[in-house]
Amino acid sequence: MKNRQIADMFERIADVLEFQGEMPFKINAYRRAARALVDMPTDIETLWKEGRLRNVPGVGEALAKKMDEFLRTGRMSKFEEATGSVPSGLIDLLGIQSLGPKTLALAHKKLGIQNITDLKRVVEDGSLTALPGMGPKKVENIRKGMELREKSAGCVPLGRALNLVEEIVHRLKKHPGVGRMDPAGSLRRMRETVGDIDILAETKSGESLIRTFVSLPMVTRVLAAGSTKGSVLVEGGIQVDLRAVDSDSYGAALQYFTGSKEHNVRIRELAKKRGLKVNEYGLFDRNEKRLGGRTEEWLYERLGMPWIPPELREDNGEIENALENKLPDLVALRDVLGDLHVHTEWSDGRASIGIMAQKAKALGYRYLAVCDHSQSAGYANGLTPERLEEQVREIGRINRGGKGFRVLAGTEVDIRTDGTLDFPDTLLSKLDIVVAAVHSGFKKRVTERLISAANHPLVDVLAHPTGRLISKREGYEVNIEAVMKACAETGTAMEINAWFERLDLSDVHARRAGDMGVKLAIGTDAHEPGHMDAMRLGIGVARRAWLEKGDVLNCRSWEKRKPKH
């Protein structure tokens, strides 16, 4: 959690500096350090205690001192100085999509913008459109950015929520007398963002367990602490609720608090038709006699169906399919044989090919696709054709020394604005896998460019096909249905990018793609070994999309994986 706190502070400092017209190298120093803190799997407090703050990529002596000050005192003088120099209402606007610090500074100077109310006013009355460099299209994008921020307020990305819950569960599992313990709600259903977090614990010592819960180090405020329920705010303002449940009701409570609301309404209706009643305490007959509720499996079975995986519980046909015993055999993390999209230090990654391969082997994979950026991605140290040729030779040397595992030579090649690829076919034909992506010109013929790439005989996968960043950016202006149709026709796979800020394709789009016969490739987009653990998020998307093992390329052996050549 401290990693995220410091990263957010650095990002805000960078925003303020850009707002004030500071030199780009100073701004970029804070942004690089912020990204490194978010990406690194190591707790920054651990590095701090070991005297290794300078080991964080992009952190020099000046930034290390600021981090040290925060970790020692809970304050950062530079952050307070920066945010104190700009009205607080303006600072709150800096995270709105399409409203950059320079545009905001201009609106502040020319129109007197001070807060979100002012911004809404100048958008609606048209005065923002009249500013130099503005226009109806840009103002419309700012309006959409405001809507996106309002819509995502209070939402926590799944990856962050999972890490938080696992830390809490790890600590509470040590408490005497605790049995089963599970997250519930939208987190258990693996929705891409969650609100409040619910955790259930099987115990007869509820009051004692809740005292331990509200005393955890990440807790910043206690909202409630009783004998069966505790509620707290943790660092970052996230609310977490813990419920102590007895063994005989645990399954019923887990089903009830997992939801969704719509799924549970259907379950109650089904029970009522059978003369039964179901709630968080168990299953009851018409005479209010409790029949049981120890496990979810028992409860679903008594209602005439097999257990329904949590990811499907959205009232999207899962109950009808369960009653007819037609639920899909959902893909599972254990089915994955390789990661089809990672980066290394050859471009903007932070580990060598060998170290990334070691992580893949530790995960039990049979292959790993190295897909570093192509030359157009200069911001990411993209590879020239000569460097890619050199990398292919390096991968060949690594593979000659390995047994039962293969590093795949690949690329994340840019799709240019004219629809052509960033590398010549003569070079792409030497690779094991070609992943094509849009990284610029988000409003320039994106649909046509993606379809052109899908039609290219050497392109295997379209990466992060909608370009969205959850809670930050809506994505490209793209007709995704048309792109799916092209992929179905050409045998090109579409990616489920498992990085927590992307999860692109979404579950809705991935289900549609699967229904159209498109194969899905799950890639973590990892930039260091720890990022490869995000595969479980991609699998969560795939399961919510009703995908089976056969729908996912990663679940095939390498020899059977290639969709086109």
Backbone torsions as a table, in degrees:
resi	resn	phi	psi	omega
1	MET	NA	-33.5	178.1
2	LYS	-65.9	-34.5	176.0
3	ASN	-55.2	-49.9	-178.1
4	ARG	-65.4	-41.1	-179.2
5	GLN	-60.9	-48.1	-178.8
6	ILE	-66.8	-40.2	178.6
7	ALA	-60.2	-43.9	179.0
8	ASP	-62.4	-38.8	178.8
9	MET	-65.8	-43.3	178.5
10	PHE	-63.0	-41.3	179.0
11	GLU	-63.1	-40.6	-179.7
12	ARG	-68.0	-39.0	175.8
13	ILE	-59.9	-44.1	179.3
14	ALA	-61.5	-41.7	178.3
15	ASP	-60.7	-45.3	-179.0
16	VAL	-64.1	-42.1	179.5
17	LEU	-62.5	-40.2	178.5
18	GLU	-68.3	-39.3	176.3
19	PHE	-58.2	-36.4	-178.0
20	GLN	-87.3	-1.1	177.6
21	GLY	79.7	27.7	-179.4
22	GLU	-70.1	165.2	-179.2
23	MET	-62.0	138.7	-177.2
24	PRO	-56.9	-36.4	-175.7
25	PHE	-64.7	-32.3	177.8
26	LYS	-70.8	-42.3	178.9
27	ILE	-61.7	-47.6	-176.8
28	ASN	-66.0	-29.5	178.8
29	ALA	-61.9	-43.6	178.6
30	TYR	-68.0	-39.4	-178.5
31	ARG	-67.9	-41.1	178.4
32	ARG	-61.8	-44.1	-179.9
33	ALA	-64.8	-38.8	179.3
34	ALA	-62.6	-45.0	-179.9
35	ARG	-63.6	-40.5	179.5
36	ALA	-62.8	-40.2	-179.7
37	LEU	-65.6	-41.1	179.2
38	VAL	-67.1	-39.3	-174.3
39	ASP	-77.4	-29.2	-171.7
40	MET	-71.8	138.0	-179.0
41	PRO	-80.3	-13.2	-176.3
42	THR	-86.0	139.6	175.7
43	ASP	-68.1	126.1	-177.1
44	ILE	-61.9	-28.8	178.3
45	GLU	-65.0	-32.7	177.8
46	THR	-65.5	-47.0	178.1
47	LEU	-61.9	-39.6	-179.2
48	TRP	-61.6	-47.1	-179.8
49	LYS	-64.1	-28.8	179.3
50	GLU	-89.9	2.0	179.6
51	GLY	69.6	32.5	-174.5
52	ARG	-121.1	33.1	179.2
53	LEU	-60.5	-31.6	-179.6
54	ARG	-69.7	-8.7	177.6
55	ASN	-76.4	-14.1	177.7
56	VAL	-70.7	126.3	-178.9
57	PRO	-54.7	131.6	177.2
58	GLY	83.6	1.0	-178.7
59	VAL	-101.8	113.9	175.6
60	GLY	-96.4	-167.7	-175.3
61	GLU	-62.2	-41.9	-176.8
62	ALA	-64.1	-45.7	-179.9
63	LEU	-70.8	-35.2	177.8
64	ALA	-60.9	-39.1	178.2
65	LYS	-63.9	-38.7	179.2
66	LYS	-67.0	-39.0	177.7
67	MET	-67.0	-42.1	178.4
68	ASP	-60.1	-43.6	179.3
69	GLU	-59.1	-44.7	-179.4
70	PHE	-65.0	-44.5	-177.3
71	LEU	-68.8	-26.2	177.5
72	ARG	-82.3	-41.2	-168.7
73	THR	-116.0	-15.2	-175.0
74	GLY	81.9	6.1	179.9
75	ARG	-130.1	156.8	174.8
76	MET	-135.4	110.4	-174.3
77	SER	-57.4	-41.7	-178.4
78	LYS	-63.3	-39.3	178.8
79	PHE	-64.2	-46.2	-179.8
80	GLU	-64.1	-39.8	178.0
81	GLU	-63.7	-45.9	-177.7
82	ALA	-66.1	-50.9	-177.0
83	THR	-69.9	-26.4	178.4
84	GLY	-75.3	-14.7	-178.4
85	SER	-89.3	-4.1	-178.9
86	VAL	-130.1	136.5	177.7
87	PRO	-51.3	137.4	-175.0
88	SER	-59.0	-34.8	178.7
89	GLY	-64.3	-33.6	176.8
90	LEU	-70.0	-41.1	179.2
91	ILE	-58.0	-38.8	-179.4
92	ASP	-64.1	-20.7	-178.4
93	LEU	-86.1	-11.3	-171.4
94	LEU	-67.9	-18.4	-178.9
95	GLY	-93.3	5.6	-177.9
96	ILE	-77.9	128.4	179.3
97	GLN	-57.3	137.2	178.1
98	SER	76.3	-6.0	177.0
99	LEU	-107.4	86.9	-178.9
100	GLY	-75.0	163.8	-180.0
101	PRO	-56.7	-36.8	-179.4
102	LYS	-67.7	-42.3	177.2
103	THR	-63.8	-42.2	179.3
104	LEU	-63.3	-40.6	179.6
105	ALA	-62.3	-39.6	178.9
106	LEU	-66.1	-43.4	180.0
107	ALA	-65.9	-35.2	178.2
108	HIS	-66.0	-44.5	-177.0
109	LYS	-71.5	-44.8	-173.0
110	LYS	-87.7	-32.5	-173.0
111	LEU	-116.4	-3.1	178.2
112	GLY	73.5	25.3	179.7
113	ILE	-60.1	128.4	179.2
114	GLN	-123.3	-24.5	-173.2
115	ASN	-159.8	-176.7	-176.1
116	ILE	-64.9	-32.9	178.7
117	THR	-64.2	-43.3	177.6
118	ASP	-62.8	-41.9	-178.2
119	LEU	-63.6	-44.8	178.4
120	LYS	-60.0	-38.8	-178.9
121	ARG	-63.4	-47.1	-176.2
122	VAL	-73.7	-23.4	173.4
123	VAL	-70.3	-44.6	-175.9
124	GLU	-72.5	-38.2	-176.2
125	ASP	-86.3	-3.0	174.6
126	GLY	87.3	-3.0	-177.1
127	SER	-69.9	-26.8	178.0
128	LEU	-66.8	-34.5	-179.1
129	THR	-62.4	-28.0	-175.5
130	ALA	-79.7	-8.8	-179.7
131	LEU	-69.7	150.3	177.2
132	PRO	-56.7	134.8	177.6
133	GLY	82.0	-2.6	178.7
134	MET	-98.5	175.9	178.8
135	GLY	-177.5	169.6	-177.0
136	PRO	-55.0	-40.3	-176.8
137	LYS	-66.8	-44.6	-179.3
138	LYS	-66.2	-40.0	178.5
139	VAL	-65.3	-37.8	177.3
140	GLU	-63.3	-38.4	177.6
141	ASN	-65.9	-36.1	176.6
142	ILE	-65.5	-40.7	177.6
143	ARG	-60.8	-43.4	177.4
144	LYS	-63.3	-36.8	177.7
145	GLY	-62.6	-38.7	176.5
146	MET	-64.5	-41.7	179.0
147	GLU	-63.9	-41.6	179.8
148	LEU	-62.7	-41.7	-179.8
149	ARG	-65.2	-42.4	178.9
150	GLU	-64.1	-38.7	-179.0
151	LYS	-67.2	-36.0	-175.2
152	SER	-94.4	0.1	-179.7
153	ALA	-58.4	131.0	179.3
154	GLY	82.6	0.7	180.0
155	CYS	-94.2	137.6	-179.4
156	VAL	-111.9	127.3	177.0
157	PRO	-56.4	143.0	-176.1
158	LEU	-53.0	-44.0	-177.0
159	GLY	-60.2	-41.9	178.9
160	ARG	-67.5	-43.1	-178.5
161	ALA	-62.8	-40.9	179.3
162	LEU	-62.1	-45.1	179.9
163	ASN	-61.4	-41.3	179.0
164	LEU	-63.5	-48.1	-178.4
165	VAL	-62.1	-41.5	-178.9
166	GLU	-64.1	-36.0	176.6
167	GLU	-66.6	-42.3	179.7
168	ILE	-64.5	-47.6	-179.5
169	VAL	-62.1	-41.5	178.8
170	HIS	-57.5	-42.0	-179.2
171	ARG	-72.1	-42.3	-176.0
172	LEU	-74.2	-26.3	178.9
173	LYS	-61.7	-21.5	179.6
174	LYS	-76.9	-12.5	-178.4
175	HIS	-71.1	137.0	-179.4
176	PRO	-60.3	139.8	173.3
177	GLY	82.1	11.5	178.4
178	VAL	-93.3	129.2	176.9
179	GLY	-101.5	-115.7	179.1
180	ARG	-67.5	146.0	176.7
181	MET	-149.1	125.3	-175.7
182	ASP	-142.2	145.8	166.1
183	PRO	-71.3	154.2	177.5
184	ALA	-126.1	-159.6	175.3
185	GLY	62.0	-155.2	-176.6
186	SER	-66.3	-23.3	176.9
187	LEU	-65.0	-45.6	179.2
188	ARG	-67.3	-28.9	177.5
189	ARG	-80.7	-2.9	176.6
190	MET	62.2	37.8	172.6
191	ARG	-67.9	152.2	-172.1
192	GLU	-67.1	-26.9	171.9
193	THR	-134.5	154.2	179.3
194	VAL	-130.8	159.3	174.9
195	GLY	-98.4	-113.7	174.0
196	ASP	-69.4	150.9	-178.0
197	ILE	-107.8	129.6	177.9
198	ASP	-108.9	136.5	175.4
199	ILE	-129.9	134.9	176.0
200	LEU	-109.0	141.1	178.6
201	ALA	-132.6	132.1	176.8
202	GLU	-86.9	113.9	-176.3
203	THR	-164.2	154.1	171.6
204	LYS	-101.4	-1.9	-177.6
205	SER	-114.6	55.0	-174.0
206	GLY	-60.1	-46.1	-176.4
207	GLU	-62.8	-42.4	179.2
208	SER	-65.9	-42.9	-179.7
209	LEU	-63.7	-40.8	-178.4
210	ILE	-69.5	-32.4	173.9
211	ARG	-61.6	-40.0	176.8
212	THR	-66.0	-42.4	-178.5
213	PHE	-59.2	-48.8	-175.6
214	VAL	-73.8	-7.9	178.6
215	SER	-101.5	5.6	-179.0
216	LEU	-62.6	149.5	-173.9
217	PRO	-63.9	-25.0	-179.0
218	MET	-83.3	-5.3	-178.5
219	VAL	-75.4	129.5	177.9
220	THR	-107.4	-20.4	179.8
221	ARG	-156.8	135.2	176.9
222	VAL	-96.8	122.1	-180.0
223	LEU	-94.0	-33.5	179.6
224	ALA	-161.3	147.6	178.9
225	ALA	-152.1	93.6	179.8
226	GLY	-112.7	-157.1	-178.5
227	SER	-89.7	-19.7	-179.2
228	THR	-124.3	-11.6	-179.5
229	LYS	-147.3	136.7	172.1
230	GLY	-125.0	146.0	-179.1
231	SER	-138.6	129.2	-176.0
232	VAL	-138.9	162.7	165.1
233	LEU	-106.3	136.7	178.1
234	VAL	-111.1	175.7	179.9
235	GLU	-53.0	132.8	-175.4
236	GLY	97.5	-2.8	177.5
237	GLY	77.6	17.8	-178.8
238	ILE	-85.0	133.1	177.2
239	GLN	-89.9	133.1	177.9
240	VAL	-126.6	128.8	178.3
241	ASP	-113.3	134.0	175.8
242	LEU	-115.9	129.6	178.3
243	ARG	-117.0	128.4	176.0
244	ALA	-91.5	124.9	-172.7
245	VAL	-128.5	142.1	177.3
246	ASP	-78.2	162.3	-172.8
247	SER	-60.3	-40.4	-174.9
248	ASP	-69.6	-19.6	-178.8
249	SER	-109.1	-0.5	-170.2
250	TYR	-59.9	-44.7	-178.8
251	GLY	-63.8	-42.1	179.4
252	ALA	-65.7	-41.3	179.0
253	ALA	-65.5	-41.1	-179.6
254	LEU	-63.5	-42.5	177.9
255	GLN	-63.9	-44.2	-176.7
256	TYR	-64.8	-47.3	-174.8
257	PHE	-82.8	-11.3	173.1
258	THR	-74.7	-37.0	-179.8
259	GLY	73.7	-155.4	-2.0
260	SER	-69.9	172.2	178.5
261	LYS	-57.0	-44.9	-177.6
262	GLU	-65.1	-39.8	177.9
263	HIS	-62.9	-44.5	-177.9
264	ASN	-66.5	-34.4	175.8
265	VAL	-60.5	-43.5	179.3
266	ARG	-65.1	-38.0	178.7
267	ILE	-64.9	-42.3	179.2
268	ARG	-65.2	-39.4	177.7
269	GLU	-62.7	-41.7	179.6
270	LEU	-64.1	-41.8	178.3
271	ALA	-63.5	-42.7	-178.0
272	LYS	-61.6	-39.0	178.4
273	LYS	-63.0	-24.4	-179.4
274	ARG	-97.8	11.2	179.4
275	GLY	74.3	26.1	-176.7
276	LEU	-123.7	166.7	174.8
277	LYS	-134.6	135.5	-179.7
278	VAL	-124.5	136.9	174.4
279	ASN	-149.4	-167.0	-175.9
280	GLU	-69.9	-10.6	-178.2
281	TYR	-98.9	-17.1	179.0
282	GLY	152.7	-165.8	177.7
283	LEU	-109.5	132.5	-174.8
284	PHE	-126.5	148.9	176.3
285	ASP	-86.8	-175.7	-174.9
286	ARG	-65.5	-17.9	178.9
287	ASN	-97.3	15.0	179.4
288	GLU	67.5	17.2	175.6
289	LYS	-79.8	129.3	-178.9
290	ARG	-75.3	125.6	-177.7
291	LEU	-95.1	-25.0	-179.8
292	GLY	153.3	-175.7	-179.6
293	GLY	163.7	21.1	-174.6
294	ARG	-69.1	-35.5	-179.2
295	THR	-133.4	153.4	174.8
296	GLU	-64.1	-39.9	-177.6
297	GLU	-57.6	-44.5	179.3
298	TRP	-62.3	-42.5	-176.3
299	LEU	-64.3	-48.3	179.9
300	TYR	-64.0	-37.6	180.0
301	GLU	-63.3	-41.0	179.5
302	ARG	-67.1	-19.9	176.9
303	LEU	-94.6	8.4	171.4
304	GLY	87.3	26.4	-178.7
305	MET	-150.2	160.4	174.3
306	PRO	-72.6	163.8	175.6
307	TRP	-56.8	134.3	-179.4
308	ILE	-101.4	122.6	179.1
309	PRO	-54.7	140.1	-177.2
310	PRO	-54.4	-36.9	-176.4
311	GLU	-61.1	-21.8	-177.3
312	LEU	-92.6	-6.6	-169.5
313	ARG	-81.4	69.0	-178.4
314	GLU	-128.0	10.6	-175.8
315	ASP	57.6	47.7	177.0
316	ASN	-115.1	34.0	178.4
317	GLY	103.2	-1.6	-175.9
318	GLU	-67.2	-35.5	-178.6
319	ILE	-70.6	-43.5	177.6
320	GLU	-60.3	-43.8	179.1
321	ASN	-66.2	-37.8	179.4
322	ALA	-65.5	-41.1	-179.9
323	LEU	-64.0	-27.8	177.9
324	GLU	-97.8	8.6	-179.4
325	ASN	56.6	43.8	-177.6
326	LYS	-122.1	26.3	177.4
327	LEU	-67.6	144.5	177.5
328	PRO	-68.6	152.2	173.0
329	ASP	-86.7	88.1	-168.7
330	LEU	-61.9	144.5	174.8
331	VAL	-60.6	146.9	-179.0
332	ALA	-129.1	160.3	-179.2
333	LEU	-58.0	-34.5	-179.4
334	ARG	-66.2	-17.0	-179.8
335	ASP	-80.3	-15.4	-172.4
336	VAL	-74.6	128.9	-179.1
337	LEU	-106.1	-8.4	-179.7
338	GLY	-174.7	162.4	176.5
339	ASP	-103.7	127.6	-171.8
340	LEU	-102.2	20.4	177.6
341	HIS	-169.1	98.0	172.8
342	VAL	-136.1	160.2	178.7
343	HIS	-117.0	157.1	179.9
344	THR	-130.0	-178.8	-179.8
345	GLU	-66.1	-6.9	175.1
346	TRP	-65.5	-31.1	174.4
347	SER	-117.7	-109.0	-176.4
348	ASP	-108.5	15.7	174.5
349	GLY	-77.9	174.3	-176.7
350	ARG	-124.7	24.0	177.8
351	ALA	-150.1	157.0	179.8
352	SER	-74.6	167.1	175.7
353	ILE	-59.1	-43.0	-178.0
354	GLY	-61.9	-42.3	-179.3
355	ILE	-68.8	-39.2	176.6
356	MET	-64.2	-37.9	178.3
357	ALA	-65.8	-38.6	177.4
358	GLN	-60.0	-42.1	177.6
359	LYS	-62.9	-43.1	179.2
360	ALA	-60.4	-42.3	177.9
361	LYS	-63.8	-40.0	179.4
362	ALA	-63.0	-28.7	177.1
363	LEU	-81.4	-2.4	179.1
364	GLY	85.2	15.7	-178.1
365	TYR	-77.9	159.4	175.5
366	ARG	-102.1	-16.7	179.9
367	TYR	-154.9	162.8	179.5
368	LEU	-145.5	127.1	-179.2
369	ALA	-96.3	114.1	175.8
370	VAL	-86.2	114.6	-175.5
371	CYS	-127.5	71.9	179.0
372	ASP	-73.1	159.9	-175.8
373	HIS	-65.5	155.4	176.9
374	SER	-90.9	176.9	-167.7
375	GLN	-62.0	-29.3	-179.6
376	SER	-64.5	-25.5	-179.9
377	ALA	-84.1	64.7	-179.5
378	GLY	-60.6	-31.9	178.9
379	TYR	-64.1	-20.5	-178.2
380	ALA	-112.1	21.2	179.9
381	ASN	57.4	43.2	-177.8
382	GLY	-58.3	148.0	-175.0
383	LEU	-77.9	136.4	168.5
384	THR	-75.4	165.7	175.9
385	PRO	-55.6	-38.5	-179.1
386	GLU	-65.4	-41.6	-179.8
387	ARG	-69.4	-35.5	177.2
388	LEU	-65.7	-40.7	175.9
389	GLU	-58.6	-42.4	179.2
390	GLU	-65.0	-40.0	179.3
391	GLN	-65.1	-39.4	177.6
392	VAL	-59.3	-41.5	178.4
393	ARG	-65.5	-40.1	178.4
394	GLU	-62.6	-42.0	178.1
395	ILE	-64.4	-37.6	176.5
396	GLY	-60.4	-41.4	178.8
397	ARG	-65.4	-39.9	179.3
398	ILE	-64.3	-42.0	-178.4
399	ASN	-67.7	-31.4	179.2
400	ARG	-65.6	-24.6	-179.2
401	GLY	-94.8	-0.3	-176.8
402	GLY	-110.5	156.8	178.6
403	LYS	-129.2	130.2	176.4
404	GLY	74.9	5.3	178.6
405	PHE	-142.2	143.6	-176.9
406	ARG	-133.7	130.8	169.1
407	VAL	-88.6	125.1	-179.4
408	LEU	-91.5	129.9	176.7
409	ALA	-82.0	117.2	-177.6
410	GLY	-141.9	-169.7	177.3
411	THR	-155.3	148.8	163.7
412	GLU	-101.4	89.4	-171.7
413	VAL	-86.1	133.8	179.7
414	ASP	-70.6	139.5	170.4
415	ILE	-93.7	111.8	-176.4
416	ARG	-67.7	169.1	-178.0
417	THR	-65.3	-20.6	177.0
418	ASP	-91.5	4.4	177.2
419	GLY	90.9	-8.3	177.8
420	THR	-82.1	165.4	-178.4
421	LEU	-97.2	159.6	-171.5
422	ASP	-78.9	-9.9	176.7
423	PHE	-126.0	151.0	177.7
424	PRO	-72.4	155.2	-179.6
425	ASP	-59.5	-32.9	-179.1
426	THR	-61.1	-31.5	177.7
427	LEU	-84.3	-42.9	-179.5
428	LEU	-60.9	-32.0	-178.3
429	SER	-68.4	-14.7	179.1
430	LYS	-86.8	-5.7	-174.0
431	LEU	-94.5	156.8	175.6
432	ASP	-78.4	-32.6	-176.7
433	ILE	-149.9	138.3	178.3
434	VAL	-121.0	116.3	177.1
435	VAL	-107.8	121.9	-176.8
436	ALA	-106.7	142.2	-174.8
437	ALA	-147.8	153.9	171.4
438	VAL	-98.2	124.1	178.8
439	HIS	-123.8	-2.8	-179.5
440	SER	-153.8	167.5	-179.8
441	GLY	60.5	49.2	-174.2
442	PHE	-63.2	-14.5	-178.2
443	LYS	-114.1	13.3	-175.3
444	LYS	-111.8	94.4	172.0
445	ARG	50.7	43.2	-174.5
446	VAL	-64.0	-42.4	179.4
447	THR	-58.3	-48.8	-179.1
448	GLU	-62.6	-39.3	-178.9
449	ARG	-65.7	-43.4	179.5
450	LEU	-66.8	-39.6	177.9
451	ILE	-65.6	-39.7	177.3
452	SER	-59.9	-42.9	178.5
453	ALA	-66.3	-39.9	178.3
454	ALA	-61.8	-33.9	-179.9
455	ASN	-79.4	-11.7	-179.8
456	HIS	-71.3	128.2	-175.0
457	PRO	-65.4	-16.6	-177.5
458	LEU	-101.3	-4.6	179.9
459	VAL	-87.5	123.9	-179.4
460	ASP	-94.1	-37.5	-171.1
461	VAL	-140.2	140.5	169.0
462	LEU	-97.7	119.2	-176.6
463	ALA	-81.6	149.2	179.4
464	HIS	22.1	73.0	-165.8
465	PRO	-65.1	-21.7	179.8
466	THR	-102.7	-12.6	176.0
467	GLY	72.1	12.1	-176.8
468	ARG	-75.4	155.1	167.1
469	LEU	-123.6	117.5	-173.1
470	ILE	-56.2	128.9	178.3
471	SER	68.7	0.9	-177.8
472	LYS	-122.5	-41.3	-173.5
473	ARG	-146.9	132.7	-177.5
474	GLU	-70.3	-30.9	179.4
475	GLY	117.4	-169.8	-177.0
476	TYR	-71.7	162.9	167.2
477	GLU	-87.1	92.9	-170.5
478	VAL	-137.8	141.9	171.5
479	ASN	-89.3	88.8	-171.7
480	ILE	-67.2	-27.9	177.4
481	GLU	-63.7	-41.3	179.2
482	ALA	-66.6	-37.4	178.0
483	VAL	-66.0	-42.5	177.9
484	MET	-60.3	-41.8	179.9
485	LYS	-60.9	-43.1	178.8
486	ALA	-64.2	-40.1	179.6
487	CYS	-66.4	-39.4	177.7
488	ALA	-63.2	-38.0	-178.3
489	GLU	-74.1	-32.2	-174.0
490	THR	-100.8	-9.6	-177.7
491	GLY	79.8	16.5	177.9
492	THR	-83.2	134.1	179.2
493	ALA	-82.1	156.2	173.5
494	MET	-114.4	142.0	-174.3
495	GLU	-85.6	142.3	158.7
496	ILE	-101.9	100.4	-179.6
497	ASN	-77.9	117.9	-169.2
498	ALA	-85.4	-2.9	178.8
499	TRP	-61.9	134.6	-166.8
500	PHE	-61.1	-25.3	179.0
501	GLU	-83.7	-10.5	-179.8
502	ARG	-107.7	-65.9	-171.9
503	LEU	41.4	59.8	-171.3
504	ASP	-131.3	109.9	17.8
505	LEU	-71.1	152.6	172.5
506	SER	-74.9	171.6	178.3
507	ASP	-62.4	-38.6	-179.7
508	VAL	-64.2	-47.4	179.8
509	HIS	-68.3	-37.1	-179.7
510	ALA	-66.6	-37.0	177.6
511	ARG	-65.7	-42.1	178.3
512	ARG	-63.1	-42.4	178.5
513	ALA	-60.9	-44.0	178.6
514	GLY	-61.4	-41.5	178.4
515	ASP	-62.9	-29.3	-179.2
516	MET	-86.7	0.4	178.2
517	GLY	88.4	11.8	178.1
518	VAL	-80.4	136.2	174.4
519	LYS	-81.8	145.6	-179.9
520	LEU	-110.2	140.3	176.8
521	ALA	-118.9	122.9	-178.9
522	ILE	-95.9	121.8	177.4
523	GLY	-127.7	139.4	-178.0
524	THR	-82.9	-15.4	-175.4
525	ASP	59.3	30.5	-174.5
526	ALA	-64.5	138.5	176.0
527	HIS	-112.1	-1.3	172.2
528	GLU	-159.9	164.8	-172.0
529	PRO	-53.9	-43.8	-177.2
530	GLY	-60.2	-27.6	-179.8
531	HIS	-65.4	-22.2	-177.0
532	MET	-68.0	-15.4	175.9
533	ASP	-69.2	-12.4	178.5
534	ALA	-68.7	-6.1	177.7
535	MET	-52.5	-34.4	-179.1
536	ARG	-63.6	-29.3	177.0
537	LEU	-70.0	-41.1	176.4
538	GLY	-63.3	-39.8	176.1
539	ILE	-64.2	-37.3	176.5
540	GLY	-59.4	-43.4	176.5
541	VAL	-61.0	-46.1	-178.2
542	ALA	-61.9	-39.7	179.4
543	ARG	-69.0	-40.3	176.5
544	ARG	-64.6	-25.1	178.4
545	ALA	-86.5	7.4	178.1
546	TRP	65.6	26.5	-177.6
547	LEU	-84.0	144.7	176.8
548	GLU	-105.4	172.5	-178.6
549	LYS	-52.7	-41.1	-177.2
550	GLY	-69.6	-14.0	-179.8
551	ASP	-85.2	-11.8	-170.1
552	VAL	-114.7	122.2	-176.6
553	LEU	-61.5	-35.3	-178.6
554	ASN	-60.7	-16.7	-177.6
555	CYS	-92.2	4.2	176.5
556	ARG	-101.8	152.8	171.9
557	SER	-66.1	158.4	-175.3
558	TRP	-58.4	-40.7	-176.3
559	GLU	-63.0	-29.3	-178.3
560	LYS	-100.5	1.3	-171.5
561	ARG	-82.3	-36.0	-171.5
562	LYS	-61.1	120.5	-177.3
563	PRO	-80.6	-24.2	-170.1
564	LYS	-124.1	-30.3	-176.1
565	HIS	-155.7	NA	NA
